[in-house]
Amino acid sequence: MDSDYKKQLNRRYFTGLLMTFGLITILAILMFSSGLIAAEVKTTKTQSEQLANVKTKTIFLVRHAEKESGSDPLLTIEGQSRAQNLANLLQSVPLDAIYSTDYHRTQDTAKPTASLKSLAITSYDPRKLSDFASLIKTNQHQRILIVGHSNTTPELVRLLGGIAGDEIVEATEFNRLYILTVDNQEQQTSSVLLRY
């Protein structure tokens, strides 16, 4: 490859990154400006009453980053870098919860973000996605990161009411970031697919 072509590729890569960071920043601003913070009420409420006060949920879903081979592989160097990039991307988002399947590759993808946010990673069973989607819909968390797999992440997006798009390419596609905004009052979900 000649150096002009490499420079052009680098420029496109950094332009893409800047556009992605800009979009995340815009989404964060919209999220805060839409009045997500409700006034504190001193009475005890049932879970359904509390959920009614949570007007909007924002759910970030990713597939694990690049992995080594094996039955429960660790992340490659590239995968570790992608996991750190995810943490940097979500740095300004005040996450309340992080969920991951109980595999090294998913846990290791979530760890940099969990560490940055001082949050524990809660494991979920990828074989019980319908139950997990119900939990996500009804819990009190407003901003959630979920790390899954190439076959579970799009299915979970659909179960949460979003649009998953084409299937994830198992061997090469590790850069999808779904952002679902769930409006509990209107019973509507909007979805955005970014690359990171």
Secondary structure, 3 states (H helix, E strand, C coil): CCHHHHHHHHHHHHHHHHHHHHHHHHHHHHHHHCCCCCCCCCCCCCHHHHHHHCCEEEEEEEECCCECCCCCCCECHHHHHHHHHHHHHCCCCCCCEEEECCCHHHHHHHHHHHHHHCCCEEECCHHHHHHHHHHHHHCCCCEEEEEECCCCHHHHHHHCCCCCCCCCCCCCCCCEEEEEEEECCCCEEEEEEEEC
